[in-house]
Amino acid sequence: MAGQQHIVVIGAGYAGLSAATRAGRRHRVTLIAPESRFLNRVRAHETAAGRPEHRPALDRVIRGRRVTHVRARATGLDLAARTVLLDNGEAVPYDTLVYALGSRTAGGSVPGVTEHALTAERASEIRRRIAGAPAPGTVAVVGGGATGIELAAELAEAHPAWRVEIVAAGQVGGWFSAKGRDHVLRVFARLGVRVREHTGVTAVTAHGLSTTAGTVPADVVAWAASMEPHPLAAEAGLTVDPAGRAVVDAYLRSVSHPEVYVIGDAAAVTVPGTGTLRMGCATAQPMGRYLGRRLARGTSAPFAFRYAVQCLSLGRGDGLVQLIHGDDSMRPGALTGAAARLTKAAIVKGVVLALR
């Protein structure tokens, strides 16, 4: 890595953008992403509720770096020729590829999701559907994970005239400590969110949900179920695990194509003492920062990571900061209320500042 390289980064999320800005201090970098602004997925629930968006322009983030942003979508990889194929017909060559296409909300296997549900990535459409409704109705949020919890709380607080229900196949917040989960349920009770647990969704219709526990009428269905990696890595021939995440070594290189680095939700990363990392901003951005420094400075240290906390915003005035061990297992303690909300807000602000 001593000489100048042309590095192509696919994806401008937490991992890809963090890697591009750091690698761009030394090398020529082409950043391929169709967006003009940073997605900032951890604040999507605020966008859905009609709050102001906090999405810096990509050109502003990469300013002062040797990074060129190409507004296009990667549609294929020619690993033998070392080129990225774009939806505008171009083929971009690379010396080193950073694959950071991340993940998307899963749900294609459930009938009606594509036609009748709005995923968390379509937060602006959720906002418009609620704002344009002739009268208050019911929003059904599907998914009892962090995204679903934050979305349900935010919508219920912002739109008290609407009925908000959260539908989960298991427990809502069931991975948290008893204190953490109890707090989430208390907040939902205060906000009037109806909680439906152990309820599998079998279909989404124009009128709501068909579930294992019967019909759930809804005017808007917000789909916040589990995440799945983008399929391009598997389609291109990178070695992937059963979930479709690219398998990488200790330096985040593809085990089948070492000229390709894979970071963020697209990568199956196992760290000694920590385990296989879960998808999310908390793991994606550290990967991007590490790889950007490695490409710029040539550090020989492997990627290392330990978890610190898990945190949620529960509306504008409440939150949860769950204390955890370095391997992501739960500690009993948790910070709640306004102090937790402020802590989460500071972390989210720091995420954007750390993109550069």
C-alpha positions as CSV (number, residue, x, y, z in Angstrom):
1,M,0.0,0.0,0.0
2,A,3.0,2.3,-0.2
3,G,2.3,3.7,-3.7
4,Q,-0.6,5.7,-5.0
5,Q,-3.7,3.7,-5.7
6,H,-7.1,4.2,-7.3
7,I,-9.6,3.0,-4.6
8,V,-13.2,2.6,-5.5
9,V,-15.7,2.6,-2.6
10,I,-19.2,1.4,-3.3
11,G,-21.7,2.7,-0.8
12,A,-21.9,6.0,1.1
13,G,-23.2,4.7,4.4
14,Y,-21.5,4.8,7.8
15,A,-18.8,2.4,6.7
16,G,-18.2,3.4,3.1
17,L,-18.1,7.2,3.7
18,S,-15.8,6.9,6.8
19,A,-13.4,4.8,4.7
20,A,-13.5,7.1,1.7
21,T,-12.7,10.3,3.6
22,R,-9.7,8.7,5.4
23,A,-8.3,6.8,2.4
24,G,-8.8,10.0,0.4
25,R,-6.1,11.8,2.4
26,R,-3.5,9.9,0.5
27,H,-5.0,8.0,-2.5
28,R,-7.4,8.8,-5.3
29,V,-10.8,7.6,-4.3
30,T,-14.0,7.2,-6.4
31,L,-17.1,7.0,-4.2
32,I,-20.0,5.4,-6.0
33,A,-23.5,6.0,-4.5
34,P,-26.7,7.3,-6.0
35,E,-27.5,9.6,-3.1
36,S,-26.5,13.3,-2.9
37,R,-27.0,13.3,0.9
38,F,-25.9,11.0,3.7
39,L,-28.7,8.5,4.5
40,N,-28.2,8.7,8.3
41,R,-30.3,5.6,9.0
42,V,-30.1,6.0,12.8
43,R,-32.4,9.0,12.5
44,A,-34.9,7.6,10.0
45,H,-37.5,7.3,12.7
46,E,-37.3,11.1,13.2
47,T,-37.8,11.7,9.5
48,A,-40.8,9.4,9.5
49,A,-42.4,11.4,12.3
50,G,-41.9,14.7,10.5
51,R,-38.9,15.9,12.4
52,P,-36.2,18.0,10.7
53,E,-33.8,15.8,8.7
54,H,-30.1,15.7,9.6
55,R,-28.5,14.5,6.4
56,P,-25.3,16.4,5.4
57,A,-24.5,16.6,1.6
58,L,-21.9,14.1,0.5
59,D,-20.0,16.7,-1.3
60,R,-19.6,18.6,2.0
61,V,-18.4,15.5,3.9
62,I,-15.7,14.6,1.2
63,R,-14.6,18.3,0.8
64,G,-10.8,18.6,1.1
65,R,-10.2,14.9,0.3
66,R,-9.1,13.3,-3.0
67,V,-12.5,11.8,-3.3
68,T,-14.7,12.0,-6.4
69,H,-18.4,11.2,-5.9
70,V,-20.1,9.4,-8.8
71,R,-23.9,9.6,-8.5
72,A,-24.7,6.2,-9.9
73,R,-25.8,2.7,-8.6
74,A,-23.4,-0.3,-8.8
75,T,-25.2,-3.1,-10.7
76,G,-22.3,-5.6,-11.0
77,L,-18.7,-6.4,-10.3
78,D,-16.3,-7.9,-12.8
79,L,-13.8,-9.2,-10.3
80,A,-11.5,-10.6,-12.9
81,A,-11.2,-7.3,-14.8
82,R,-11.3,-5.3,-11.5
83,T,-14.2,-3.1,-12.6
84,V,-17.5,-1.9,-11.2
85,L,-20.4,-1.8,-13.5
86,L,-22.9,1.1,-13.1
87,D,-26.5,1.7,-14.0
88,N,-25.5,4.6,-16.3
89,G,-23.6,2.1,-18.5
90,E,-20.1,3.0,-17.2
91,A,-17.5,0.6,-16.0
92,V,-15.1,2.0,-13.3
93,P,-11.7,0.3,-12.9
94,Y,-10.0,-0.1,-9.5
95,D,-6.8,-1.1,-7.9
96,T,-8.5,-1.8,-4.6
97,L,-12.3,-2.1,-4.1
98,V,-14.1,-1.3,-0.9
99,Y,-17.5,-3.0,-0.9
100,A,-19.8,-1.2,1.5
101,L,-23.3,-1.6,0.1
102,G,-24.6,-2.5,3.6
103,S,-28.0,-3.9,4.2
104,R,-31.7,-3.4,3.6
105,T,-34.9,-4.2,5.5
106,A,-35.9,-7.8,4.8
107,G,-39.4,-8.8,4.0
108,G,-39.6,-9.9,0.4
109,S,-40.7,-13.4,1.5
110,V,-43.9,-12.1,3.1
111,P,-46.7,-11.5,0.6
112,G,-47.7,-7.9,0.1
113,V,-44.7,-6.2,1.7
114,T,-43.5,-4.7,-1.5
115,E,-47.0,-3.5,-2.6
116,H,-48.5,-2.3,0.7
117,A,-45.7,-1.7,3.3
118,L,-43.2,1.1,3.7
119,T,-39.8,0.0,4.9
120,A,-37.7,2.1,7.3
121,E,-35.6,3.2,4.3
122,R,-38.7,4.9,3.0
123,A,-39.1,7.1,6.1
124,S,-40.0,10.2,4.0
125,E,-42.9,8.3,2.4
126,I,-44.2,7.2,5.9
127,R,-44.2,10.9,6.8
128,R,-46.1,11.9,3.7
129,R,-48.7,9.1,4.1
130,I,-49.5,10.2,7.6
131,A,-49.5,13.9,6.8
132,G,-51.7,13.4,3.7
133,A,-54.3,11.1,5.4
134,P,-57.8,12.6,5.4
135,A,-58.2,11.7,9.1
136,P,-56.1,10.1,11.9
137,G,-56.0,6.3,11.6
138,T,-53.8,3.4,12.6
139,V,-50.1,2.8,12.0
140,A,-48.8,-0.7,12.4
141,V,-45.1,-1.0,12.9
142,V,-43.8,-4.5,12.2
143,G,-40.6,-5.5,14.0
144,G,-39.7,-5.5,17.7
145,G,-36.0,-4.6,17.2
146,A,-34.4,-1.3,17.8
147,T,-35.7,0.3,14.5
148,G,-39.3,-0.8,15.2
149,I,-39.1,0.4,18.8
150,E,-37.7,3.8,17.9
151,L,-40.2,4.2,15.1
152,A,-43.2,3.3,17.1
153,A,-42.3,5.6,20.0
154,E,-41.5,8.5,17.7
155,L,-44.7,8.2,15.7
156,A,-46.9,7.9,18.8
157,E,-45.4,11.0,20.3
158,A,-45.5,13.1,17.2
159,H,-49.0,12.0,16.2
160,P,-51.1,11.4,19.4
161,A,-54.3,11.4,17.4
162,W,-53.1,8.3,15.5
163,R,-53.3,4.8,17.0
164,V,-49.8,3.1,16.9
165,E,-49.3,-0.6,17.2
166,I,-46.1,-2.6,17.2
167,V,-46.2,-6.2,16.0
168,A,-43.4,-8.5,16.8
169,A,-42.8,-12.2,16.1
170,G,-41.0,-12.5,19.4
171,Q,-40.7,-10.1,22.4
172,V,-40.4,-6.4,21.8
173,G,-36.9,-5.5,23.0
174,G,-36.5,-9.0,24.3
175,W,-32.7,-9.0,24.1
176,F,-32.4,-6.2,26.6
177,S,-32.0,-6.7,30.3
178,A,-35.2,-6.9,32.4
179,K,-34.7,-3.2,33.4
180,G,-34.2,-2.1,29.8
181,R,-37.2,-4.0,28.4
182,D,-39.5,-2.9,31.2
183,H,-38.6,0.7,30.5
184,V,-39.5,0.3,26.8
185,L,-42.8,-1.2,27.7
186,R,-43.6,1.6,30.2
187,V,-42.8,4.2,27.6
188,F,-45.1,2.5,25.1
189,A,-47.9,2.4,27.8
190,R,-47.5,6.1,28.4
191,L,-47.6,6.9,24.7
192,G,-50.5,4.6,24.0
193,V,-48.7,2.2,21.8
194,R,-50.4,-1.2,21.6
195,V,-47.9,-4.0,21.8
196,R,-48.6,-7.3,20.0
197,E,-45.9,-9.9,20.8
198,H,-45.4,-13.4,19.5
199,T,-47.4,-12.4,16.5
200,G,-46.0,-13.5,13.1
201,V,-47.1,-11.5,10.0
202,T,-48.2,-13.8,7.2
203,A,-49.3,-11.1,4.7
204,V,-49.6,-7.4,4.2
205,T,-52.8,-6.1,2.5
206,A,-54.2,-2.8,1.5
207,H,-56.1,-2.8,4.8
208,G,-53.5,-3.9,7.3
209,L,-51.9,-7.2,8.4
210,S,-52.8,-10.9,8.3
211,T,-51.0,-12.5,11.3
212,T,-50.8,-15.7,13.2
213,A,-53.1,-14.1,15.8
214,G,-55.7,-12.7,13.4
215,T,-56.2,-9.5,11.4
216,V,-54.6,-6.2,12.4
217,P,-56.3,-3.3,10.6
218,A,-54.0,-0.5,9.6
219,D,-54.0,2.5,7.4
220,V,-50.2,2.7,7.2
221,V,-47.8,-0.3,7.6
222,A,-44.2,0.6,8.5
223,W,-42.0,-2.5,8.0
224,A,-39.0,-2.6,10.3
225,A,-38.2,-6.3,10.4
226,S,-34.8,-7.9,10.3
227,M,-32.0,-6.7,7.9
228,E,-30.5,-8.6,5.0
229,P,-27.2,-7.8,3.1
230,H,-27.3,-6.4,-0.4
231,P,-27.1,-9.5,-2.8
232,L,-24.5,-8.0,-5.1
233,A,-21.5,-9.6,-3.2
234,A,-22.9,-13.1,-3.7
235,E,-23.9,-12.4,-7.3
236,A,-20.4,-11.3,-8.1
237,G,-18.8,-14.4,-6.7
238,L,-17.4,-13.2,-3.4
239,T,-17.4,-15.9,-0.7
240,V,-20.4,-15.3,1.5
241,D,-21.8,-16.9,4.6
242,P,-25.3,-18.5,4.7
243,A,-26.9,-15.1,5.4
244,G,-25.2,-13.6,2.3
245,R,-22.6,-11.5,4.1
246,A,-19.1,-11.6,2.6
247,V,-16.6,-13.5,4.6
248,V,-13.5,-11.5,5.4
249,D,-10.2,-12.0,7.2
250,A,-8.8,-10.1,10.2
251,Y,-8.0,-7.1,8.0
252,L,-11.5,-7.0,6.4
253,R,-10.3,-8.4,3.1
254,S,-12.5,-10.9,1.2
255,V,-11.2,-14.4,1.8
256,S,-11.7,-15.2,-1.9
257,H,-10.6,-11.9,-3.4
258,P,-8.0,-10.1,-1.3
259,E,-8.0,-7.0,-3.5
260,V,-11.6,-6.5,-2.3
261,Y,-12.3,-5.2,1.2
262,V,-15.8,-5.6,2.6
263,I,-17.1,-3.5,5.5
264,G,-20.2,-2.6,7.3
265,D,-23.4,-4.7,7.3
266,A,-22.2,-6.5,4.1
267,A,-19.3,-8.1,6.0
268,A,-19.3,-11.2,8.2
269,V,-16.7,-10.1,10.7
270,T,-15.6,-12.3,13.6
271,V,-13.4,-10.6,16.2
272,P,-11.6,-12.8,18.8
273,G,-13.1,-12.3,22.2
274,T,-16.1,-10.4,20.8
275,G,-17.7,-12.8,18.3
276,T,-19.4,-12.2,15.0
277,L,-20.4,-8.6,14.8
278,R,-24.1,-7.7,14.4
279,M,-25.3,-5.3,11.7
280,G,-25.6,-1.7,12.7
281,C,-24.0,1.7,12.8
282,A,-22.1,0.8,16.0
283,T,-20.1,-1.8,14.1
284,A,-20.1,-0.3,10.5
285,Q,-18.5,3.0,11.3
286,P,-15.5,1.6,13.2
287,M,-14.9,-0.8,10.3
288,G,-14.9,2.2,7.9
289,R,-12.5,4.3,10.1
290,Y,-10.1,1.3,10.5
291,L,-10.0,0.5,6.8
292,G,-9.6,4.2,5.8
293,R,-6.6,4.5,8.1
294,R,-5.2,1.2,6.9
295,L,-5.4,2.2,3.3
296,A,-3.9,5.6,3.9
297,R,-1.2,4.6,6.4
298,G,-0.6,1.0,5.7
299,T,-1.1,-0.1,9.3
300,S,-0.5,-3.9,9.8
301,A,-2.7,-4.2,12.9
302,P,-5.9,-6.4,12.5
303,F,-9.3,-5.0,13.0
304,A,-10.3,-5.0,16.7
305,F,-13.6,-4.1,18.2
306,R,-15.5,-4.3,21.6
307,Y,-19.0,-3.2,22.2
308,A,-19.7,-0.3,24.6
309,V,-23.5,0.3,25.0
310,Q,-26.8,-0.1,23.2
311,C,-29.0,2.9,23.1
312,L,-32.5,3.9,21.9
313,S,-34.4,7.2,21.6
314,L,-37.9,6.8,22.8
315,G,-39.5,10.0,21.6
316,R,-38.0,13.5,22.2
317,G,-37.7,13.3,25.9
318,D,-37.0,9.7,26.8
319,G,-34.5,7.0,25.9
320,L,-32.6,3.9,27.0
321,V,-28.9,3.3,27.3
322,Q,-28.4,-0.4,28.0
323,L,-25.2,-1.3,29.6
324,I,-23.5,-4.3,28.0
325,H,-20.3,-6.4,28.0
326,G,-17.7,-6.1,25.3
327,D,-19.1,-9.2,23.6
328,D,-22.6,-7.5,23.3
329,S,-24.2,-9.5,26.1
330,M,-26.4,-7.6,28.5
331,R,-25.5,-6.2,31.9
332,P,-28.4,-5.7,34.4
333,G,-28.1,-1.9,34.5
334,A,-29.5,0.7,32.2
335,L,-29.8,4.4,32.0
336,T,-33.3,5.7,31.2
337,G,-35.3,8.9,30.8
338,A,-34.0,12.3,29.7
339,A,-30.4,11.5,30.6
340,A,-30.5,8.5,28.2
341,R,-32.1,10.6,25.5
342,L,-29.4,13.2,25.7
343,T,-26.7,10.4,25.7
344,K,-28.2,8.9,22.5
345,A,-28.4,12.4,20.9
346,A,-24.7,13.0,21.6
347,I,-23.8,9.6,20.2
348,V,-25.7,10.3,17.0
349,K,-24.2,13.7,16.6
350,G,-20.8,12.2,17.1
351,V,-21.5,9.6,14.4
352,V,-21.9,12.4,11.8
353,L,-18.9,14.3,13.0
354,A,-16.7,11.1,12.7
355,L,-17.5,10.6,9.1
356,R,-14.5,12.7,8.2
